[in-house]
């Protein structure tokens, strides 16, 4: 049996040939496996634009965002959350932006009037807001939100007001409940 020796003009192995040593065959198998794998891009505060080899990100590449504390996978078009974590935030800012990277649960104690903005929530996504002792502050909710029974929630002065927001299609829905929790 002839030994196959690759050259620039020969793209395939001749009939009856074999790889030069088992290391060459193992390399071919490994290379084929790697080419089909999704790439772990590591931990980053921002979405990567290139993979570990410097190539543009491809569908299936994934990374952990150290800012939002979420795992993201690239769809081939955009980054999508695959694993959301609960986040607790206490802030004195006047706004809270909820987007497709937001956590499932957000707790906060406002120290001023505040605005909540829907910035790209995905259809089927929901978020539970736990608003503590906010009764003396005014909340401005996203435009067009539909509230259960048409009632915009009143925030409790003491205790926690639970506000569940969910999106179906392009419509944002909300329901609130409160109590001395």
PAZAMI-349295 format. One record per residue: x, y, z of N, C-alpha, C in turn; residue number from 1. Coordinates in steps of 0.1 Angstrom, whole numbers. Example, Ala and Ser with C-alpha at 12.3 -4.5 7.8 and 13.67 -1.06 7.14 Angstrom:
! residues 2
ATOM    nX    nY    nZ   caX   caY   caZ    cX    cY    cZ   i
ATOM   132   -57    78   123   -45    78   132   -33    78   1
ATOM   128   -22    71   137   -11    71   129     0    79   2
//
This chain:
! residues 181
ATOM    nX    nY    nZ   caX   caY   caZ    cX    cY    cZ   i
ATOM     8   -12     0     0     0     0     9    12     0   1
ATOM     5    22    -8    13    34    -9    11    43     3   2
ATOM    20    51     7    19    61    17    15    74    11   3
ATOM     5    80    17     0    93    11     9   104    17   4
ATOM    14   112     8    21   124    11    14   136     5   5
ATOM     8   145    12     0   156     6    10   166    -1   6
ATOM     4   172   -12    11   182   -19     1   193   -23   7
ATOM     6   204   -28    -3   215   -31   -13   212   -42   8
ATOM   -10   202   -51   -19   200   -62   -28   188   -60   9
ATOM   -26   181   -49   -34   169   -46   -43   172   -34  10
ATOM   -56   174   -36   -65   178   -25   -71   166   -18  11
ATOM   -71   154   -24   -77   142   -18   -67   131   -17  12
ATOM   -70   122    -8   -60   110    -7   -63   100   -18  13
ATOM   -52    95   -24   -54    85   -35   -60    72   -29  14
ATOM   -68    65   -37   -74    52   -33   -63    43   -28  15
ATOM   -66    37   -17   -56    27   -11   -45    33    -3  16
ATOM   -45    46    -1   -35    53     7   -39    53    21  17
ATOM   -30    57    30   -33    58    44   -26    71    50  18
ATOM   -31    76    61   -24    88    66   -10    84    71  19
ATOM    -2    94    72    12    92    76    11    92    92  20
ATOM    11    80    97    11    79   112    -3    82   118  21
ATOM    -5    77   130   -18    79   137   -20    93   141  22
ATOM    -9   101   144   -10   115   148   -17   123   138  23
ATOM   -15   121   125   -21   128   114   -36   126   114  24
ATOM   -40   113   116   -55   110   116   -61   116   128  25
ATOM   -55   115   139   -60   121   152   -62   136   150  26
ATOM   -52   142   143   -53   157   141   -65   160   132  27
ATOM   -67   152   121   -79   155   112   -92   153   120  28
ATOM   -93   143   128  -105   141   136  -107   152   146  29
ATOM   -97   157   153   -98   168   162  -102   180   155  30
ATOM   -96   183   143   -99   195   136  -113   195   132  31
ATOM  -119   184   127  -133   183   123  -142   186   135  32
ATOM  -138   180   146  -146   182   158  -146   197   163  33
ATOM  -135   203   163  -134   217   167  -142   226   157  34
ATOM  -141   223   144  -148   232   135  -163   231   137  35
ATOM  -169   221   143  -183   219   145  -187   224   159  36
ATOM  -178   228   168  -181   232   181  -186   246   182  37
ATOM  -194   249   192  -197   263   196  -185   268   204  38
ATOM  -182   280   203  -170   285   210  -174   293   223  39
ATOM  -167   289   234  -168   296   246  -159   308   245  40
ATOM  -164   320   246  -156   332   244  -152   338   258  41
ATOM  -155   332   269  -150   336   281  -159   346   289  42
ATOM  -153   353   298  -161   363   306  -157   377   301  43
ATOM  -167   385   299  -165   399   294  -175   408   299  44
ATOM  -172   421   301  -182   431   305  -190   436   293  45
ATOM  -186   433   281  -193   437   269  -193   425   259  46
ATOM  -203   426   250  -205   415   240  -193   415   231  47
ATOM  -186   403   229  -175   401   220  -180   403   205  48
ATOM  -171   408   197  -174   409   183  -165   399   175  49
ATOM  -155   393   181  -146   383   175  -144   372   184  50
ATOM  -142   360   179  -139   348   187  -125   348   192  51
ATOM  -121   337   198  -107   336   203   -96   335   193  52
ATOM  -100   333   180   -90   333   169   -90   346   161  53
ATOM   -99   355   165  -100   368   158  -110   368   147  54
ATOM  -117   357   145  -128   357   135  -141   363   141  55
ATOM  -149   368   132  -162   373   136  -170   363   144  56
ATOM  -177   367   154  -185   357   161  -195   350   152  57
ATOM  -198   338   155  -207   330   147  -219   324   156  58
ATOM  -229   320   149  -241   314   157  -236   303   166  59
ATOM  -240   303   178  -236   293   188  -225   297   197  60
ATOM  -217   307   194  -207   312   203  -214   318   215  61
ATOM  -207   316   226  -214   321   239  -203   326   249  62
ATOM  -208   335   258  -199   341   268  -208   345   280  63
ATOM  -201   348   291  -207   352   304  -204   367   305  64
ATOM  -215   375   307  -214   389   308  -212   393   323  65
ATOM  -200   398   327  -197   401   341  -204   414   346  66
ATOM  -211   421   337  -218   433   341  -233   430   344  67
ATOM  -239   423   335  -253   419   337  -255   406   344  68
ATOM  -244   399   346  -244   386   353  -253   375   346  69
ATOM  -252   376   332  -260   366   324  -251   359   314  70
ATOM  -256   347   310  -249   340   299  -256   343   286  71
ATOM  -248   346   276  -254   350   263  -249   340   252  72
ATOM  -258   338   242  -254   330   230  -257   338   218  73
ATOM  -248   337   208  -250   345   196  -259   337   186  74
ATOM  -270   344   182  -280   337   173  -276   337   158  75
ATOM  -265   344   155  -261   346   141  -265   360   137  76
ATOM  -274   367   145  -278   380   142  -275   389   154  77
ATOM  -279   384   166  -277   392   178  -274   383   190  78
ATOM  -270   389   201  -267   382   214  -280   380   221  79
ATOM  -283   368   226  -295   364   233  -292   358   247  80
ATOM  -299   362   257  -297   356   270  -301   342   271  81
ATOM  -293   333   276  -296   319   278  -298   315   293  82
ATOM  -292   323   301  -293   320   316  -293   333   323  83
ATOM  -305   337   328  -306   349   336  -305   347   351  84
ATOM  -300   356   358  -298   355   372  -306   365   379  85
ATOM  -309   363   392  -316   373   400  -306   384   404  86
ATOM  -310   396   402  -301   407   405  -308   416   416  87
ATOM  -300   420   426  -305   429   436  -298   443   434  88
ATOM  -306   453   433  -300   466   431  -307   476   440  89
ATOM  -299   484   447  -305   495   455  -299   507   449  90
ATOM  -308   516   445  -303   528   437  -310   541   441  91
ATOM  -303   552   438  -309   565   440  -311   572   427  92
ATOM  -308   564   416  -310   570   403  -325   572   400  93
ATOM  -328   579   390  -342   582   387  -348   573   376  94
ATOM  -340   562   372  -346   554   362  -341   539   363  95
ATOM  -349   530   358  -346   516   357  -349   511   343  96
ATOM  -340   506   336  -342   502   322  -343   486   322  97
ATOM  -354   481   317  -355   467   316  -354   463   302  98
ATOM  -345   454   298  -342   450   285  -342   435   284  99
ATOM  -338   429   272  -338   415   271  -327   408   279 100
ATOM  -318   416   285  -307   411   293  -310   412   308 101
ATOM  -322   417   311  -325   419   325  -327   406   333 102
ATOM  -326   407   346  -327   396   354  -342   392   356 103
ATOM  -345   380   361  -359   376   363  -365   384   375 104
ATOM  -356   387   385  -361   394   397  -352   406   400 105
ATOM  -358   418   401  -350   430   404  -356   436   417 106
ATOM  -348   437   427  -353   444   439  -346   457   441 107
ATOM  -353   467   445  -347   480   447  -355   489   457 108
ATOM  -348   498   463  -354   508   472  -351   521   467 109
ATOM  -361   527   460  -358   541   454  -357   551   465 110
ATOM  -349   561   462  -347   573   471  -351   586   464 111
ATOM  -358   584   453  -363   596   445  -374   591   436 112
ATOM  -382   600   430  -391   596   420  -383   589   409 113
ATOM  -390   579   402  -382   571   392  -391   567   380 114
ATOM  -384   564   369  -390   560   357  -385   546   353 115
ATOM  -395   538   349  -391   524   344  -393   524   329 116
ATOM  -383   519   322  -384   519   307  -382   505   302 117
ATOM  -391   502   292  -390   489   285  -380   491   273 118
ATOM  -369   486   274  -359   488   263  -356   474   257 119
ATOM  -365   469   249  -362   456   242  -365   444   249 120
ATOM  -375   444   259  -379   431   264  -384   422   253 121
ATOM  -381   410   254  -385   400   244  -399   395   246 122
ATOM  -406   391   236  -419   385   238  -418   372   246 123
ATOM  -426   371   256  -425   359   265  -417   362   277 124
ATOM  -410   373   277  -401   376   289  -410   383   300 125
ATOM  -406   380   312  -412   387   323  -402   390   334 126
ATOM  -405   400   342  -396   404   352  -404   407   365 127
ATOM  -399   403   376  -406   406   389  -398   417   396 128
ATOM  -405   429   398  -399   440   405  -403   440   419 129
ATOM  -394   440   429  -398   441   443  -393   455   447 130
ATOM  -403   464   449  -401   478   452  -403   480   467 131
ATOM  -393   484   475  -394   485   489  -396   499   494 132
ATOM  -406   501   502  -408   514   509  -408   526   499 133
ATOM  -416   525   489  -415   536   478  -427   545   478 134
ATOM  -436   543   488  -449   551   488  -448   566   487 135
ATOM  -437   572   491  -435   586   490  -430   591   477 136
ATOM  -427   581   468  -421   585   455  -431   581   443 137
ATOM  -429   588   432  -438   586   421  -430   577   411 138
ATOM  -437   567   406  -432   558   395  -438   562   382 139
ATOM  -430   563   372  -434   566   358  -432   552   351 140
ATOM  -443   546   346  -442   533   340  -441   534   325 141
ATOM  -436   524   318  -435   525   303  -448   529   296 142
ATOM  -447   536   286  -459   541   278  -466   528   272 143
ATOM  -479   529   273  -487   518   266  -489   505   274 144
ATOM  -483   505   286  -485   493   295  -499   491   298 145
ATOM  -504   478   298  -518   475   302  -517   468   315 146
ATOM  -524   475   325  -525   470   339  -537   461   341 147
ATOM  -535   451   350  -546   443   354  -558   452   359 148
ATOM  -570   450   354  -582   458   358  -580   473   355 149
ATOM  -570   476   347  -568   490   343  -562   499   354 150
ATOM  -558   492   365  -553   500   377  -538   501   378 151
ATOM  -533   513   377  -519   516   379  -516   513   393 152
ATOM  -505   506   397  -503   503   411  -499   515   419 153
ATOM  -504   514   432  -499   524   442  -488   517   450 154
ATOM  -477   524   451  -465   518   458  -467   520   473 155
ATOM  -464   510   480  -465   510   495  -455   519   501 156
ATOM  -459   526   512  -450   535   519  -441   526   528 157
ATOM  -446   515   533  -438   505   541  -441   491   535 158
ATOM  -431   483   535  -433   470   530  -428   469   515 159
ATOM  -432   459   509  -427   456   495  -439   456   485 160
ATOM  -438   463   474  -448   462   464  -442   453   453 161
ATOM  -449   442   450  -445   433   439  -452   437   426 162
ATOM  -444   440   416  -449   443   403  -443   433   393 163
ATOM  -452   426   386  -448   416   376  -451   423   363 164
ATOM  -441   424   354  -442   429   341  -439   417   331 165
ATOM  -447   416   321  -445   406   310  -449   411   297 166
ATOM  -443   405   287  -445   410   273  -450   399   264 167
ATOM  -461   402   257  -466   392   247  -467   400   234 168
ATOM  -460   395   224  -459   403   212  -452   416   215 169
ATOM  -458   427   211  -452   440   214  -459   447   226 170
ATOM  -468   440   232  -476   446   243  -470   442   256 171
ATOM  -468   452   265  -463   450   278  -475   451   288 172
ATOM  -475   441   297  -486   439   307  -480   440   321 173
ATOM  -488   445   330  -484   446   344  -494   443   354 174
ATOM  -490   437   365  -499   434   376  -491   437   389 175
ATOM  -498   443   399  -491   446   412  -498   441   424 176
ATOM  -491   437   434  -496   433   447  -487   438   457 177
ATOM  -492   440   469  -483   446   479  -487   440   493 178
ATOM  -479   442   502  -482   438   516  -470   441   525 179
ATOM  -471   439   537  -460   441   547  -451   429   547 180
ATOM  -443   428   537  -434   416   536  -421   419   543 181
//
